[in-house]
Amino acid sequence: MLHFKRIALKNWRNFGNAHIDLSDRMFFVGANASGKSNLLDVFRFLKDVAVNGLQKAVSARGGIKKLRNLNARKPSYIEIYVCLEEQKEDGIDIWEYTLQFNAAAGAKERRDINISLEDIKKNKETLLIRRYNDENEDYLSKQFTHLEQPAINIRFRILYDAFKNISYVNIIPQLVRESEAFIPSNAFEDFYGRNLLESISETPMKVRNARLKNITRVLKMAVPQFSDLEYIQDEKGHPHLQIRYEHFRPKGALQWEDQFSDGTLRLLGIIWAILDGEGLLLLEEPELYLHTEIIKQLPMFIANAQQLKNGKKRQVFISSHSYDILNTDTISVEEIAVLEQGKEDTLIMSASAVASITDKIEAGFTPADAVIPHVAPRGICDGQLSIFDFA
């Protein structure tokens, strides 16, 4: 089981040249449009490369022009570097993967991507290195990473598995409600929106019931009049979630997911996603639709849910600009990455390296009081937004 320990980016969207060390739980915090989603998308991109191949991964994001930093100069290639750690009984293995790629030379109508560099190391020993000008590479072979090819990635299959098992979660309640449209998951990315019900349906019954029992415990505290939650199938065999609410009627009232509130659906989906799998989990703004008091407890809930039955810990990265999610003393500054927009690109810094933040933490402030004002847009902080501006 690999954990991401460091990432470095060149010319990737907002990030001209950025890097950050990573822990088992990370909060990526920044203002709107600072690049939080683009940072999470790096990990999704690595998954896409492993599962679908480099060409499709780039194409799915609108081509290299939409991926390359607008201020990129020579060299103009995009570079992604990740360092991962494997905890073993007899020690630790360090894995490193570097991928450089650029648009292929040639006719303008071509959309091919060429690999400039693919470098894989284990404990500093080079297992693979490919460069654009290698004599044994032809035009076609430069378009495919060795990572995505099962026939030749045996020596570093563990990297392939680590990337493949990355999960991204950004629950869209409206898609969960489209149970009547029930479209198989191979038509959409597995972000537990449209395919949440299918994911629950395909889980073995014993595991499914155990997870729903855990979710029920949380929902009883978070949802008024909530009684119990169960999985059912309709007459067409389509899966549904059914909640019973207690009220004046002896048997209460039943609702399916198309009647759940946005907050209930999102909380339910997030909990299911955390319990489902062991690979890196990416949570995009989990605070959306949720009550303040629930948001405050999310960091501790995530920390508890990270503990796996095999004694290991699941890695979770969270993007947010919520005051409430950081308004706790259960988050350390080493777990917070601050995204700041510069003149040409976005910088990523550990909150532990920002003096104004650490000074406040040492003075007894919560991470929310120390970090959120630091990443807030300067114009807002200066009171420049006024109703009179719209007159």
C-alpha positions in Angstrom: 0.0 0.0 0.0 1.6 3.3 -1.2 1.1 6.7 0.3 1.9 9.9 -1.6 4.7 11.9 0.2 5.5 14.6 -2.2 4.3 16.2 -5.5 6.0 18.7 -7.8 4.5 20.3 -10.8 5.8 22.3 -13.8 3.5 24.1 -16.2 0.4 22.3 -14.9 -2.6 24.6 -15.2 -2.3 27.2 -12.4 1.1 25.9 -11.3 4.2 27.1 -13.1 6.6 25.5 -10.7 5.2 24.2 -7.4 5.8 21.5 -4.9 4.5 20.3 -1.5 5.2 17.5 1.0 2.2 15.4 1.8 0.9 13.7 4.9 -1.8 11.0 5.4 -4.5 13.7 5.7 -4.1 17.0 3.8 -6.3 20.1 3.6 -5.7 22.1 0.4 -6.9 25.6 1.3 -7.2 28.7 -0.9 -9.4 31.3 -2.3 -11.8 30.8 -5.2 -9.9 30.1 -8.5 -6.6 29.5 -6.6 -6.2 26.1 -8.1 -7.6 23.7 -5.5 -9.5 21.6 -8.0 -6.6 21.7 -10.5 -4.3 20.3 -7.8 -6.7 17.4 -7.0 -7.0 16.8 -10.7 -3.3 16.0 -10.9 -4.0 12.8 -9.0 -7.1 12.1 -11.1 -4.9 12.6 -14.2 -2.4 10.0 -13.0 -5.3 7.6 -12.5 -6.5 8.3 -16.0 -3.1 7.7 -17.4 -2.8 4.3 -15.7 -6.3 3.2 -16.6 -7.1 4.9 -19.9 -3.7 6.0 -21.2 -2.0 9.3 -21.6 -3.7 10.3 -24.9 -7.2 9.9 -23.5 -6.3 11.5 -20.2 -5.1 14.7 -22.0 -8.0 14.6 -24.4 -10.6 14.3 -21.6 -9.3 17.6 -20.2 -9.6 19.5 -23.5 -6.1 18.9 -24.8 -2.7 20.1 -23.8 -3.6 23.8 -24.4 -6.0 23.7 -21.5 -3.6 21.8 -19.3 -0.5 23.9 -19.9 0.1 27.0 -17.7 -0.8 30.1 -19.6 2.5 31.7 -18.7 4.7 28.7 -19.6 7.9 29.6 -21.3 10.7 27.3 -22.6 10.8 24.5 -21.7 7.0 24.4 -22.3 6.5 20.7 -21.5 4.2 19.7 -18.6 5.9 17.8 -15.8 4.4 15.8 -12.9 6.6 14.3 -10.2 5.3 12.2 -7.3 7.2 10.5 -4.5 5.4 7.6 -2.8 6.3 5.6 0.3 5.6 1.9 0.9 5.6 0.8 4.5 6.8 -2.8 4.8 7.6 -5.1 7.8 11.3 -4.9 7.1 11.5 -1.2 6.3 10.3 1.5 3.8 10.5 1.6 0.0 10.5 4.9 -1.7 9.1 5.1 -5.2 9.4 8.1 -7.6 7.6 8.7 -10.8 8.2 11.6 -13.2 6.3 12.2 -16.4 7.0 15.0 -18.9 4.9 15.4 -22.0 4.2 17.9 -24.7 2.3 18.3 -28.0 3.7 16.2 -30.8 5.4 18.1 -33.6 3.6 18.1 -37.0 0.3 19.1 -38.6 -1.9 21.4 -36.6 -4.9 19.1 -36.9 -3.1 16.4 -35.0 -3.8 16.2 -31.3 -1.1 13.6 -30.4 0.9 13.9 -27.2 4.6 12.9 -27.0 6.4 11.8 -23.9 9.5 13.9 -23.2 10.5 11.9 -20.2 9.3 9.0 -18.1 11.4 8.1 -15.1 10.7 5.5 -12.4 12.9 4.9 -9.4 12.8 2.6 -6.4 15.0 3.6 -3.5 16.9 5.9 -5.8 17.6 3.0 -8.2 16.4 3.7 -11.8 14.0 1.1 -13.0 13.1 2.9 -16.2 14.1 6.1 -17.9 12.8 7.2 -21.3 13.7 10.4 -23.1 12.3 12.0 -26.2 15.5 11.5 -28.3 16.1 7.9 -27.4 17.1 6.0 -30.5 14.9 3.0 -29.7 11.8 5.1 -29.6 9.7 5.8 -32.7 6.8 8.3 -33.2 4.1 5.8 -32.0 5.9 4.5 -28.9 6.4 8.0 -27.6 2.7 8.4 -27.2 2.3 5.7 -24.6 3.6 5.5 -21.1 5.1 2.3 -19.9 3.0 2.7 -16.8 -0.2 2.2 -18.7 1.0 -1.0 -20.5 0.4 -4.1 -18.3 2.7 -6.2 -20.4 5.8 -4.2 -19.5 5.0 -2.5 -16.2 5.5 -5.7 -14.0 8.6 -4.3 -12.2 6.6 -1.2 -11.1 3.1 -2.6 -11.1 2.7 -1.3 -7.6 2.7 2.3 -8.9 0.1 1.3 -11.5 -2.1 -0.1 -8.7 -1.6 3.0 -6.5 -2.7 5.3 -9.3 -5.6 3.0 -10.4 -7.0 2.9 -6.9 -7.3 6.7 -6.5 -10.9 7.8 -5.8 -12.4 11.2 -6.4 -15.5 12.3 -4.6 -17.6 15.4 -5.3 -21.2 14.3 -4.7 -23.7 16.0 -6.9 -27.1 15.3 -5.3 -29.1 15.9 -8.5 -27.2 13.0 -10.2 -27.8 10.6 -7.3 -31.5 11.3 -7.6 -31.5 10.1 -11.3 -32.0 6.5 -10.3 -34.7 6.0 -12.9 -32.1 6.9 -15.6 -29.7 4.3 -14.0 -26.7 4.4 -16.3 -23.8 1.9 -15.8 -20.6 3.3 -14.2 -18.5 2.6 -17.3 -20.2 5.7 -18.8 -19.0 8.1 -16.2 -16.1 8.8 -13.8 -16.5 7.1 -10.5 -17.2 10.2 -8.4 -20.1 8.6 -6.5 -22.7 10.8 -7.9 -24.8 9.2 -10.6 -23.2 5.8 -9.8 -23.5 5.9 -6.0 -26.4 3.5 -6.0 -24.7 1.1 -8.4 -21.6 1.1 -6.2 -23.7 0.2 -3.2 -25.6 -2.4 -5.2 -22.4 -4.2 -6.3 -20.9 -4.3 -2.8 -21.2 -7.8 -1.2 -24.3 -7.9 1.1 -22.4 -8.4 4.3 -20.0 -5.5 3.7 -22.9 -3.3 2.4 -25.0 -3.9 5.5 -22.0 -3.1 7.8 -21.4 0.2 6.0 -25.0 1.2 5.9 -25.1 0.5 9.7 -22.2 2.9 10.2 -23.9 5.5 8.0 -27.2 5.1 9.9 -25.4 6.0 13.2 -24.1 9.2 11.7 -27.4 10.2 10.0 -29.3 9.6 13.3 -27.3 12.4 14.8 -27.4 14.7 11.7 -30.9 14.3 10.2 -34.0 15.2 12.2 -36.6 12.4 12.8 -34.3 9.9 11.0 -35.0 6.3 12.1 -33.2 3.9 9.8 -31.6 3.4 6.4 -31.8 0.3 4.2 -31.0 -0.8 0.7 -33.8 -2.1 -1.5 -34.6 -2.9 -5.2 -37.7 -1.8 -7.1 -39.8 -4.0 -9.4 -37.3 -3.3 -12.3 -34.4 -4.5 -10.2 -33.0 -0.9 -9.8 -31.2 -0.2 -6.5 -32.6 2.4 -4.1 -31.8 3.7 -0.6 -34.8 4.0 1.7 -35.0 6.1 4.9 -37.7 5.8 7.5 -38.6 9.0 9.4 -40.4 8.9 12.7 -43.4 11.2 13.2 -47.0 11.0 14.4 -47.9 7.9 12.3 -47.1 4.6 14.1 -44.9 3.3 11.2 -43.4 6.7 10.3 -42.8 7.7 6.7 -40.6 6.2 4.0 -38.5 8.1 1.4 -36.3 7.1 -1.4 -33.2 8.9 -2.5 -35.1 11.1 -4.9 -36.7 12.8 -1.9 -33.6 13.1 0.3 -32.3 16.5 1.0 -29.1 17.7 -0.7 -27.2 17.6 2.6 -28.4 14.1 3.4 -27.4 12.8 0.0 -24.0 14.4 0.1 -23.2 13.3 3.7 -24.3 9.8 2.9 -22.2 9.7 -0.3 -19.1 11.0 1.5 -19.3 8.5 4.3 -19.8 5.6 1.8 -16.8 6.8 -0.2 -14.5 7.0 2.8 -15.5 3.4 3.8 -15.2 2.1 0.3 -11.6 1.4 -0.7 -8.1 1.7 0.6 -6.4 3.9 -2.0 -5.9 7.7 -2.0 -9.3 9.5 -1.5 -9.8 13.0 -2.9 -12.7 15.0 -1.3 -13.7 18.2 -3.1 -15.3 20.7 -0.8 -17.1 18.2 1.4 -18.7 21.0 3.4 -21.2 21.9 0.6 -24.8 21.5 1.7 -23.9 20.5 5.2 -24.8 22.2 8.5 -22.0 24.1 10.3 -21.9 21.7 13.3 -21.5 18.7 11.0 -18.7 20.4 9.0 -16.8 21.1 12.3 -16.8 17.3 13.0 -15.8 16.2 9.5 -12.0 16.3 10.1 -12.3 14.0 13.2 -14.7 11.7 11.4 -12.3 11.5 8.5 -9.4 10.8 10.8 -11.3 7.9 12.5 -12.5 6.5 9.1 -8.9 6.5 7.8 -8.1 3.6 10.1 -8.4 0.4 8.1 -9.1 -3.1 9.5 -5.7 -4.3 8.4 -4.0 -1.8 10.7 -3.0 0.6 7.9 -4.3 4.1 7.3 -6.1 5.4 4.2 -4.7 8.6 2.7 -7.3 11.4 2.3 -6.8 14.8 0.6 -9.5 17.5 1.0 -9.9 20.7 -0.9 -11.8 23.5 1.0 -12.0 27.2 1.7 -14.4 26.6 4.6 -13.8 28.3 8.0 -15.9 25.7 9.7 -13.9 22.7 8.5 -10.7 24.2 9.9 -12.3 25.5 13.1 -10.9 22.6 15.3 -7.8 21.8 17.2 -7.7 18.3 15.7 -5.8 19.6 12.5 -2.1 20.3 12.6 -0.5 23.0 10.4 1.6 20.2 8.8 -1.7 18.9 7.4 -2.6 22.2 5.7 -1.3 23.3 2.3 -2.0 27.0 1.5 -2.5 27.9 -2.2 -1.7 31.6 -3.0 -2.2 33.2 -6.4 1.0 35.0 -7.6 1.4 37.3 -10.6 1.8 34.4 -13.1 0.9 31.2 -11.2 -0.2 29.7 -7.9 2.2 28.8 -5.2 1.7 25.9 -2.8 3.1 26.2 0.7 2.8 24.2 3.9 1.0 26.3 6.5 3.8 25.4 8.9 6.2 27.5 6.7 4.0 30.6 6.9 5.1 32.7 9.8 1.9 34.7 10.1 0.0 31.4 10.4 2.3 29.6 12.9 2.5 32.8 15.1 -1.3 32.7 15.4 -1.4 28.9 16.1 1.2 29.4 18.9 -0.9 32.2 20.3 -3.9 29.7 20.7 -5.8 30.5 17.5 -7.5 27.6 15.6 -6.3 26.7 12.1 -9.5 28.5 10.8 -8.6 31.8 12.4 -4.9 31.5 11.3 -5.3 30.2 7.7 -8.6 31.5 6.3 -7.7 35.3 6.6 -4.4 34.5 5.0 -5.9 33.0 1.9 -8.9 35.4 1.6 -8.9 37.7 -1.4 -7.2 41.0 -0.5 -10.0 43.1 -1.9 -12.5 41.5 0.3 -10.3 41.9 3.4 -9.8 45.6 2.6 -13.6 46.1 2.3 -13.5 47.0 -1.3 -16.7 45.1 -2.2 -19.6 47.3 -1.6 -23.3 47.4 -2.6 -22.6 50.8 -4.1 -20.3 49.2 -6.7 -23.5 47.8 -8.3 -25.4 51.1 -8.4 
